[in-house]
């Protein structure tokens, strides 16, 4: 006989004065369930977690927890004021005989349990909450963004632990690889509804797109029905003195149904303002070394970065990625070796600490008081890609509403702060983009969009990220920090790096730390791999190019048909000129795409 569910929610409704966060929600959690909870930033994922945990009481509905079962909630912002150390907090609800579990889990998550909460970073505080819930082993774990501020090594450790656990868990994360590898069911929070799918995250995006397509079809049918009923009602006035009141009521009901529909939130209107092209050479470093006290960060690194490359820096937290990033941008001088920066570089920097944002400012002030963006004499306009824009209109493109524009930066969520910082750097012209952990807190849709615009960005990108899927989609070269000052370039993204490293290890190419010749040999091997191996990003690009070329050819055909209209030039000279310019631009794009396809196709034949 099957056991009853651990948890049952029935007819749960919750609102905070506006549209409902949830309405009529019902769901169950069984033993061993592995569920991902997905949705846009601000859709109510964390709120649902807190309802399940009993932290927030719903307006109506019932929550039944099976007797003898426990639910644990990992808070993103735990209250540690009553504890001397992070370890004290993590052990606070454990029996003394189980306290050893905290030490084991903390080691895997690289957390110093002796740190004081007063000096601990937000990431350390969050990791202490993760250690606590894993050590307590409740029957149902509610994990809210457990991978944020973890490096890839710690993420993989956590992934292994959760794969082996017998506990049920509901998981919020924006790390695609983490979700794909762990989950078997999906809860999707969207506009007050919680949809459920008995498949894991692997199937989510196809399911979401199909749902949206069916929704659009239903909306189209409803609009047609309303038009038909409205036309009957108008014609009925002249045809009959007394109309069929039932049909009139039906028309009102249809209009009420339409007004009750909540429009889908669109994607942020993100785009980088490409500046003038930099020189072909962006950065050239030769035999660069850097150490702090006795800690060697990098030793004898030689790397040449050319225009258009996407270089990803990967490795454990604290190993020195940001230091090398600063060397590559010219912000920090090495102890030895040479650094040569290219010409005409216009950098735009996204830093992991969001230090460019003043928490005491409003979003409005954050943009208008930026000396690079503010319009002289205007406190409601900013310069966006060379054009003055009203600050509220621009913020709306990044999914902020007018009320938020006047609110302080300090109340924004992590994802909202990331979007605000992106809005600042995307307003400026740039050709050298430096992004230190931009993927933290961004939802899946925004990550998709960021990946797309990085693909089309005309400049050079230096990227630090722990998101394996994002690295595979974006990076053309990976700089791997392997300890003892060894920083090695590999072709492609994270998966390519793992394959090549395994091949090198199996073939006996061992890197001896602190040996200059050995480092140079490894760099030569990696450079050869960069030029000779078809990377994940290149393979993906090659598969997409035929469709992009076909679409560009179709645009050219439409423009040529438009320009062939008689009297277009004489009657509408502005439209004629605009279409002509667009046609020239499309032909240039087509030529570049065809050349790119030829180069990649030739490379695929030799790989």
C-alpha positions as CSV (number, residue, x, y, z in Angstrom):
1,X,0.0,0.0,0.0
2,X,1.4,3.4,-1.1
3,X,2.2,5.8,1.7
4,X,0.3,9.1,1.9
5,X,2.0,12.3,0.7
6,X,4.4,14.1,3.0
7,X,2.6,17.4,2.3
8,X,-0.8,18.3,0.7
9,X,-1.9,21.8,-0.3
10,X,-5.6,22.3,-1.1
11,X,-7.2,25.4,-2.6
12,X,-4.4,27.8,-1.6
13,X,-5.1,31.5,-2.3
14,X,-2.8,34.3,-1.5
15,X,-2.6,38.0,-2.5
16,X,-0.9,41.1,-1.2
17,X,-3.6,43.6,-2.2
18,X,-3.3,43.3,-6.0
19,X,-3.5,40.4,-8.4
20,X,-3.3,37.0,-6.6
21,X,0.1,35.5,-6.2
22,X,-1.7,32.1,-6.2
23,X,-5.3,31.2,-6.7
24,X,-6.8,27.8,-6.0
25,X,-3.5,26.1,-5.8
26,X,-3.5,22.4,-5.0
27,X,-0.5,20.1,-4.9
28,X,1.1,17.2,-3.1
29,X,4.7,16.2,-2.3
30,X,5.5,12.5,-2.1
31,X,8.5,10.8,-0.5
32,X,11.6,11.1,-2.6
33,X,10.2,13.8,-4.9
34,X,12.7,16.0,-6.7
35,X,10.9,19.1,-7.9
36,X,12.2,22.3,-9.6
37,X,10.2,25.5,-8.9
38,X,10.6,27.8,-11.8
39,X,9.3,31.2,-12.9
40,X,10.3,34.8,-13.7
41,X,12.0,36.9,-11.0
42,X,9.2,38.3,-8.9
43,X,6.6,35.7,-9.9
44,X,6.3,34.4,-6.3
45,X,8.6,31.4,-6.2
46,X,10.1,32.2,-2.8
47,X,6.7,33.2,-1.5
48,X,5.3,29.7,-2.4
49,X,8.3,28.2,-0.6
50,X,7.4,30.2,2.5
51,X,3.8,29.1,2.3
52,X,4.8,25.4,2.1
53,X,7.2,26.0,5.0
54,X,4.4,27.6,7.1
55,X,6.3,30.9,7.3
56,X,3.5,32.8,5.3
57,X,-0.1,32.0,6.0
58,X,-2.3,31.9,2.9
59,X,-5.6,33.9,2.7
60,X,-7.5,30.6,2.3
61,X,-6.9,26.9,1.8
62,X,-5.5,24.1,3.8
63,X,-1.9,22.7,4.3
64,X,-1.6,19.2,5.7
65,X,1.7,17.8,6.8
66,X,1.8,14.0,7.5
67,X,2.3,13.4,11.2
68,X,5.9,12.7,12.1
69,X,7.2,14.5,9.0
70,X,9.3,17.7,9.0
71,X,9.8,20.5,6.4
72,X,13.0,22.5,6.3
73,X,13.4,25.8,4.6
74,X,16.7,27.3,3.4
75,X,16.3,31.0,3.8
76,X,18.3,33.3,1.4
77,X,18.7,35.8,4.1
78,X,18.9,33.9,7.5
79,X,18.8,35.8,10.8
80,X,22.1,35.1,12.5
81,X,22.0,37.9,15.1
82,X,21.8,35.5,18.1
83,X,24.9,33.5,17.1
84,X,28.6,34.0,17.7
85,X,29.7,32.0,14.6
86,X,28.2,30.5,11.4
87,X,28.9,27.1,12.9
88,X,26.8,27.9,16.0
89,X,23.9,28.8,13.7
90,X,24.3,25.6,11.6
91,X,24.3,23.4,14.7
92,X,21.6,25.3,16.6
93,X,18.8,22.7,16.2
94,X,20.8,19.5,16.1
95,X,21.4,17.0,18.8
96,X,25.0,16.9,19.9
97,X,25.5,13.4,18.4
98,X,24.6,14.7,15.0
99,X,26.7,17.9,15.1
100,X,29.5,16.2,13.1
101,X,27.3,16.3,10.0
102,X,27.7,20.1,10.0
103,X,31.6,19.8,9.7
104,X,31.3,17.3,6.8
105,X,28.8,19.4,4.8
106,X,30.7,22.7,5.5
107,X,33.9,21.2,4.1
108,X,32.1,20.2,0.9
109,X,30.6,23.7,0.6
110,X,33.9,25.4,1.5
111,X,32.4,27.3,4.5
112,X,34.5,28.4,7.5
113,X,32.3,27.6,10.4
114,X,34.3,29.9,12.7
115,X,33.4,33.0,10.8
116,X,31.5,35.7,12.6
117,X,28.0,36.5,11.2
118,X,29.0,40.2,11.6
119,X,31.8,40.0,9.1
120,X,30.4,37.1,6.9
121,X,29.5,37.9,3.3
122,X,26.0,37.4,2.0
123,X,27.2,34.2,0.2
124,X,28.7,32.8,3.4
125,X,25.5,33.5,5.4
126,X,23.5,31.7,2.7
127,X,25.9,28.8,2.7
128,X,25.5,28.5,6.5
129,X,21.7,28.1,5.9
130,X,22.3,25.4,3.4
131,X,24.7,23.5,5.7
132,X,22.0,23.8,8.5
133,X,19.2,22.3,6.5
134,X,21.3,19.5,4.9
135,X,22.6,18.5,8.4
136,X,19.1,18.4,9.9
137,X,17.8,16.1,7.1
138,X,14.1,17.0,7.1
139,X,11.8,14.7,5.1
140,X,11.2,17.7,2.7
141,X,13.9,20.2,2.0
142,X,12.9,23.6,0.5
143,X,16.1,24.9,-1.2
144,X,15.9,28.6,-2.4
145,X,18.8,29.4,-4.7
146,X,21.3,27.0,-3.1
147,X,23.9,27.4,-5.9
148,X,24.2,31.2,-5.7
149,X,27.7,32.2,-4.6
150,X,29.0,28.6,-4.9
151,X,31.9,27.9,-7.3
152,X,31.6,25.0,-9.8
153,X,33.5,22.6,-7.6
154,X,31.0,23.2,-4.7
155,X,28.0,23.1,-7.0
156,X,29.1,19.7,-8.3
157,X,29.6,18.5,-4.7
158,X,26.1,19.7,-3.8
159,X,24.7,18.1,-6.9
160,X,26.2,14.7,-5.9
161,X,24.9,14.9,-2.4
162,X,21.3,15.8,-3.6
163,X,21.4,13.0,-6.1
164,X,22.2,10.5,-3.4
165,X,19.8,11.9,-0.7
166,X,16.6,10.0,0.3
167,X,14.9,13.3,1.3
168,X,12.3,14.9,-1.0
169,X,13.2,18.4,-2.1
170,X,11.8,21.4,-3.9
171,X,14.5,23.5,-5.6
172,X,14.7,27.0,-6.9
173,X,17.7,27.7,-9.1
174,X,18.7,29.4,-12.3
175,X,21.5,27.0,-13.0
176,X,20.2,24.9,-15.9
177,X,22.8,22.2,-15.6
178,X,22.0,21.8,-11.9
179,X,18.2,21.6,-12.5
180,X,18.6,19.2,-15.5
181,X,20.8,16.8,-13.5
182,X,18.6,16.7,-10.4
183,X,14.9,17.2,-11.0
184,X,12.1,14.8,-12.0
185,X,9.0,17.1,-11.8
186,X,8.4,20.9,-12.3
187,X,6.3,23.5,-10.7
188,X,5.9,26.7,-12.8
189,X,4.7,29.9,-11.1
190,X,3.2,32.2,-13.8
191,X,0.8,35.1,-13.3
192,X,-1.0,33.7,-10.2
193,X,-1.1,30.1,-11.4
194,X,1.1,27.2,-10.4
195,X,1.3,24.7,-13.3
196,X,2.6,21.2,-12.7
197,X,4.4,18.8,-15.0
198,X,5.5,15.3,-14.0
199,X,8.8,15.8,-15.9
200,X,12.0,17.5,-14.8
201,X,13.6,20.8,-16.0
202,X,14.8,19.1,-19.1
203,X,11.3,19.2,-20.5
204,X,10.4,22.7,-19.1
205,X,11.2,25.0,-21.9
206,X,9.3,22.9,-24.6
207,X,6.3,22.7,-22.2
208,X,6.4,26.4,-21.5
209,X,6.5,27.3,-25.2
210,X,3.7,25.0,-26.0
211,X,1.6,26.5,-23.1
212,X,2.2,30.0,-24.4
213,X,1.3,28.9,-28.0
214,X,-2.0,27.4,-26.8
215,X,-2.7,30.5,-24.7
216,X,-2.2,32.7,-27.8
217,X,-4.6,30.5,-29.8
218,X,-7.2,30.7,-27.1
219,X,-6.8,34.5,-26.9
220,X,-7.2,34.7,-30.7
221,X,-10.4,32.6,-30.6
222,X,-11.8,34.8,-27.8
223,X,-11.1,38.0,-29.7
224,X,-12.8,36.6,-32.8
225,X,-15.8,35.6,-30.7
226,X,-16.1,39.0,-29.1
227,X,-16.0,40.7,-32.5
228,X,-18.7,38.4,-33.8
229,X,-21.0,39.0,-30.8
230,X,-20.3,42.8,-30.9
231,X,-21.2,42.9,-34.6
232,X,-24.5,41.0,-33.9
233,X,-25.3,43.4,-31.1
234,X,-24.8,46.5,-33.3
235,X,-26.7,45.1,-36.2
236,X,-29.5,43.9,-33.9
237,X,-30.3,47.5,-33.0
238,X,-31.5,48.4,-36.5
239,X,-32.9,44.9,-37.3
240,X,-35.0,44.4,-34.1
241,X,-36.4,46.7,-31.4
242,X,-35.9,44.0,-28.8
243,X,-32.5,42.3,-28.8
244,X,-31.8,38.8,-27.4
245,X,-30.7,39.8,-23.9
246,X,-29.0,36.4,-23.5
247,X,-26.5,37.2,-26.2
248,X,-25.9,40.6,-24.8
249,X,-25.1,39.1,-21.5
250,X,-22.8,36.6,-23.3
251,X,-20.9,39.5,-24.9
252,X,-20.4,41.1,-21.5
253,X,-19.2,37.8,-20.1
254,X,-16.7,37.4,-22.9
255,X,-15.4,40.9,-22.4
256,X,-15.1,40.2,-18.6
257,X,-13.1,37.0,-19.5
258,X,-10.7,39.0,-21.6
259,X,-10.2,41.7,-19.1
260,X,-9.5,39.1,-16.4
261,X,-6.6,37.7,-18.4
262,X,-3.2,38.7,-17.1
263,X,-0.8,39.6,-19.9
264,X,2.5,37.8,-20.0
265,X,5.5,39.8,-19.0
266,X,7.7,40.3,-21.9
267,X,11.5,39.9,-21.9
268,X,13.7,42.8,-20.9
269,X,14.7,44.9,-24.0
270,X,18.4,44.4,-23.5
271,X,21.0,45.3,-26.1
272,X,24.5,46.5,-26.0
273,X,25.4,49.7,-27.6
274,X,28.3,48.7,-29.9
275,X,31.0,51.3,-30.0
276,X,33.6,51.9,-32.7
277,X,35.7,48.8,-33.3
278,X,38.8,48.2,-31.2
279,X,42.0,47.2,-32.8
280,X,42.4,43.5,-33.8
281,X,44.6,42.9,-30.7
282,X,42.7,43.5,-27.5
283,X,45.1,42.2,-24.8
284,X,48.5,40.6,-25.1
285,X,50.2,39.3,-22.0
286,X,53.5,37.4,-21.9
287,X,55.0,35.4,-19.0
288,X,52.7,37.3,-16.5
289,X,53.1,36.4,-12.8
290,X,51.3,37.7,-9.8
291,X,51.4,36.8,-6.1
292,X,50.1,38.2,-2.8
293,X,52.4,37.5,0.1
294,X,53.1,33.7,-0.2
295,X,50.1,32.9,-2.4
296,X,50.9,32.5,-6.1
297,X,47.8,33.7,-8.2
298,X,49.3,33.2,-11.6
299,X,52.7,32.2,-12.9
300,X,54.1,32.6,-16.4
301,X,50.8,33.0,-18.2
302,X,51.0,33.9,-21.9
303,X,47.7,34.8,-23.7
304,X,46.7,36.8,-26.7
305,X,43.1,38.0,-26.8
306,X,41.8,39.2,-30.2
307,X,38.7,41.2,-31.1
308,X,35.5,39.3,-30.9
309,X,36.7,36.5,-28.5
310,X,34.7,35.4,-25.5
311,X,37.1,34.4,-22.8
312,X,35.7,32.6,-19.7
313,X,37.7,32.5,-16.4
314,X,36.7,29.4,-14.3
315,X,38.0,28.0,-11.0
316,X,37.2,27.8,-7.3
317,X,36.2,30.9,-5.3
318,X,39.3,32.8,-4.0
319,X,41.7,31.3,-6.4
320,X,42.4,34.6,-8.2
321,X,40.0,34.9,-11.1
322,X,39.2,38.6,-10.4
323,X,42.9,39.4,-10.0
324,X,43.7,38.0,-13.5
325,X,40.6,39.7,-14.8
326,X,42.1,43.0,-13.5
327,X,45.4,42.2,-15.2
328,X,43.7,41.5,-18.5
329,X,41.9,44.8,-18.3
330,X,45.0,46.8,-17.4
331,X,43.6,47.7,-13.9
332,X,46.3,45.8,-12.1
333,X,50.0,45.5,-13.0
334,X,51.6,42.0,-12.7
335,X,54.7,41.4,-10.6
336,X,56.6,40.2,-13.7
337,X,55.9,39.8,-17.4
338,X,54.4,42.3,-19.9
339,X,50.9,43.4,-20.6
340,X,50.0,45.2,-23.8
341,X,46.5,46.6,-24.2
342,X,45.0,47.2,-27.6
343,X,43.9,50.5,-29.1
344,X,40.4,52.2,-29.1
345,X,39.1,50.1,-26.2
346,X,35.8,51.2,-24.7
347,X,35.3,49.0,-21.6
348,X,32.0,48.3,-19.8
349,X,32.3,46.5,-16.5
350,X,29.7,44.3,-14.6
351,X,31.3,43.6,-11.2
352,X,30.1,40.7,-9.0
353,X,29.6,42.9,-5.9
354,X,27.4,45.4,-7.8
355,X,29.5,48.1,-6.3
356,X,28.5,50.6,-9.0
357,X,25.0,50.6,-7.4
358,X,24.5,52.9,-4.4
359,X,21.8,51.2,-2.2
360,X,20.8,54.6,-0.8
361,X,19.9,56.0,-4.2
362,X,16.6,55.5,-6.0
363,X,16.7,53.6,-9.4
364,X,15.9,57.0,-11.0
365,X,19.0,58.6,-9.3
366,X,21.2,55.6,-10.1
367,X,20.7,56.4,-13.8
368,X,20.3,60.2,-14.0
369,X,23.2,61.0,-11.6
370,X,25.6,58.8,-13.5
371,X,27.9,61.3,-15.1
372,X,28.3,59.1,-18.2
373,X,24.5,58.8,-18.7
374,X,22.9,62.0,-17.2
375,X,21.7,64.7,-19.6
376,X,22.9,68.1,-18.6
377,X,20.1,70.3,-17.2
378,X,17.6,67.4,-17.3
379,X,16.9,65.2,-14.2
380,X,14.4,63.0,-16.0
381,X,16.5,62.0,-19.1
382,X,19.5,59.8,-19.7
383,X,21.6,59.2,-22.8
384,X,21.0,55.7,-24.2
385,X,23.2,54.7,-27.1
386,X,23.6,58.4,-28.1
387,X,19.9,59.3,-27.8
388,X,18.2,61.1,-24.9
389,X,15.5,58.9,-23.2
390,X,13.1,59.4,-20.3
391,X,14.4,57.4,-17.4
392,X,11.1,55.7,-16.6
393,X,10.6,54.6,-20.2
394,X,14.1,53.1,-20.2
395,X,13.6,51.4,-16.9
396,X,10.4,49.8,-18.1
397,X,12.4,48.1,-20.9
398,X,14.3,46.3,-18.1
399,X,10.9,45.2,-16.4
400,X,10.8,47.9,-13.7
401,X,7.6,49.8,-13.2
402,X,7.1,53.5,-12.4
403,X,6.7,52.9,-8.6
404,X,10.1,51.1,-8.5
405,X,11.8,53.9,-10.3
406,X,11.3,56.2,-7.3
407,X,12.1,53.4,-4.8
408,X,15.6,52.7,-3.3
409,X,18.1,50.3,-4.8
410,X,18.4,48.6,-1.4
411,X,14.9,46.9,-1.7
412,X,15.7,45.3,-5.0
413,X,16.1,41.5,-5.2
414,X,19.4,40.1,-6.5
415,X,18.0,39.6,-10.0
416,X,16.6,43.2,-10.1
417,X,20.0,44.6,-9.0
418,X,21.6,42.6,-11.8
419,X,19.1,44.0,-14.3
420,X,19.6,47.6,-13.1
421,X,23.4,47.2,-13.5
422,X,22.9,45.8,-17.0
423,X,20.7,48.8,-17.8
424,X,23.5,51.1,-16.9
425,X,26.3,49.4,-18.9
426,X,24.0,48.7,-21.9
427,X,23.3,52.5,-22.2
428,X,27.0,53.2,-22.9
429,X,28.9,52.5,-26.0
430,X,31.4,49.7,-25.5
431,X,33.6,47.2,-27.4
432,X,35.3,45.5,-24.4
433,X,32.8,43.9,-22.0
434,X,34.0,42.6,-18.6
435,X,31.4,40.6,-16.7
436,X,32.3,39.2,-13.3
437,X,29.6,36.7,-12.3
438,X,26.7,38.3,-14.2
439,X,24.5,35.1,-14.0
440,X,23.9,35.2,-10.3
441,X,20.2,35.8,-9.5
442,X,19.0,36.1,-13.2
443,X,16.0,34.0,-14.2
444,X,16.2,31.6,-17.1
445,X,14.5,33.9,-19.6
446,X,16.9,36.8,-18.8
447,X,19.9,34.4,-19.1
448,X,18.6,33.3,-22.5
449,X,18.4,36.9,-23.6
450,X,21.8,37.8,-22.2
451,X,23.3,34.8,-24.1
452,X,21.7,35.9,-27.3
453,X,23.0,39.5,-27.1
454,X,26.5,38.3,-26.2
455,X,26.4,36.1,-29.3
456,X,25.6,39.2,-31.4
457,X,27.9,41.6,-29.6
458,X,30.5,43.0,-31.9
459,X,33.2,43.5,-29.2
460,X,35.3,41.3,-26.9
461,X,34.0,39.7,-23.7
462,X,35.8,38.6,-20.6
463,X,33.5,36.5,-18.4
464,X,33.7,35.0,-14.9
465,X,30.8,32.6,-14.2
466,X,30.0,29.4,-12.3
467,X,27.0,28.5,-14.6
468,X,28.2,25.6,-16.6
469,X,25.4,25.8,-19.2
470,X,26.0,29.5,-19.7
471,X,29.7,28.9,-20.2
472,X,29.0,26.3,-22.8
473,X,26.7,28.6,-24.7
474,X,28.9,31.7,-24.6
475,X,32.6,31.0,-24.2
476,X,35.0,30.5,-27.2
477,X,38.0,30.0,-24.8
478,X,38.2,28.9,-21.2
479,X,41.0,30.0,-18.9
480,X,41.1,27.3,-16.2
481,X,42.6,28.1,-12.8
482,X,44.1,24.8,-11.7
483,X,46.0,25.8,-8.5
484,X,49.6,26.7,-7.7
485,X,49.5,29.6,-10.1
486,X,48.7,27.4,-13.1
487,X,46.2,29.1,-15.5
488,X,45.7,27.2,-18.7
489,X,43.6,28.2,-21.8
490,X,41.3,25.5,-23.3
491,X,39.2,25.8,-26.5
492,X,35.4,26.3,-26.0
493,X,33.3,26.3,-22.9
494,X,33.0,24.2,-19.7
495,X,32.2,20.9,-21.3
496,X,35.0,21.4,-23.9
497,X,37.4,22.2,-21.1
498,X,36.5,19.0,-19.2
499,X,36.9,16.8,-22.3
500,X,40.3,18.3,-23.3
501,X,41.6,18.2,-19.7
502,X,40.7,14.5,-19.5
503,X,42.4,13.8,-22.8
504,X,45.5,15.6,-21.6
505,X,45.5,13.7,-18.3
506,X,45.1,10.4,-20.1
507,X,47.8,11.2,-22.6
508,X,50.3,11.9,-19.8
509,X,50.7,15.6,-20.2
510,X,51.2,16.5,-16.5
511,X,51.7,20.1,-15.5
512,X,54.4,20.6,-12.8
513,X,53.7,23.6,-10.7
514,X,56.0,26.5,-10.6
515,X,58.0,25.3,-13.7
516,X,58.2,27.8,-16.5
517,X,59.0,25.4,-19.3
518,X,56.2,23.1,-18.3
519,X,53.7,26.0,-18.2
520,X,54.8,27.1,-21.7
521,X,54.5,23.6,-23.1
522,X,50.9,23.3,-21.7
523,X,50.0,26.7,-23.2
524,X,51.3,25.6,-26.6
525,X,49.2,22.4,-26.4
526,X,46.2,24.5,-25.4
527,X,46.8,27.0,-28.1
528,X,46.9,24.2,-30.7
529,X,43.6,22.9,-29.3
530,X,42.1,26.4,-29.6
531,X,43.0,26.5,-33.3
532,X,42.4,22.9,-34.3
533,X,39.4,21.7,-32.3
534,X,35.7,22.5,-33.1
535,X,34.3,23.9,-29.9
536,X,30.9,23.5,-28.5
537,X,30.1,27.2,-29.2
538,X,31.4,26.9,-32.8
539,X,29.4,23.7,-33.4
540,X,26.3,25.3,-32.0
541,X,26.8,28.4,-34.2
542,X,27.4,26.3,-37.3
543,X,24.1,24.5,-36.8
544,X,22.2,27.8,-36.4
545,X,23.8,29.7,-39.3
546,X,21.7,28.2,-42.2
547,X,18.5,29.4,-40.6
548,X,20.0,32.8,-39.9
549,X,21.2,33.1,-43.5
550,X,17.8,32.0,-44.8
551,X,16.1,34.6,-42.6
552,X,18.4,37.4,-43.8
553,X,17.8,36.4,-47.4
554,X,14.1,36.6,-46.8
555,X,14.5,40.1,-45.3
556,X,16.5,41.2,-48.4
557,X,13.7,39.8,-50.6
558,X,11.0,41.8,-48.7
559,X,13.1,45.0,-48.9
560,X,13.6,44.6,-52.6
561,X,9.9,44.0,-53.2
562,X,9.1,47.2,-51.1
563,X,11.6,49.3,-53.1
564,X,10.2,48.1,-56.4
565,X,6.9,49.9,-55.8
566,X,6.3,52.6,-58.4
567,X,6.6,56.3,-57.3
568,X,8.0,55.2,-53.9
569,X,11.0,57.5,-54.3
570,X,9.0,60.6,-55.4
571,X,6.1,60.2,-53.0
572,X,7.9,58.8,-49.9
573,X,11.6,59.7,-50.2
574,X,12.2,59.1,-46.4
575,X,10.8,55.6,-46.6
576,X,12.8,54.9,-49.8
577,X,16.0,56.1,-48.1
578,X,15.4,54.1,-45.0
579,X,14.6,50.9,-46.9
580,X,17.7,51.4,-49.1
581,X,20.0,51.8,-46.1
582,X,18.4,48.7,-44.5
583,X,19.0,46.7,-47.8
584,X,22.6,47.7,-47.9
585,X,23.1,46.7,-44.3
586,X,21.4,43.3,-44.8
587,X,23.6,42.5,-47.8
588,X,26.7,43.3,-45.7
589,X,25.4,41.1,-42.9
590,X,24.6,38.3,-45.4
591,X,28.2,38.4,-46.7
592,X,29.6,38.1,-43.2
593,X,27.3,35.2,-42.3
594,X,28.3,33.3,-45.5
595,X,32.0,33.9,-44.8
596,X,31.5,32.7,-41.2
597,X,29.7,29.6,-42.4
598,X,32.5,28.7,-44.9
599,X,35.1,29.1,-42.2
600,X,33.2,27.0,-39.6
601,X,32.3,24.3,-42.2
602,X,36.0,24.0,-43.2
603,X,37.0,23.7,-39.5
604,X,34.3,21.0,-38.9
605,X,35.8,19.0,-41.8
606,X,39.3,19.1,-40.2
607,X,38.1,18.4,-36.6
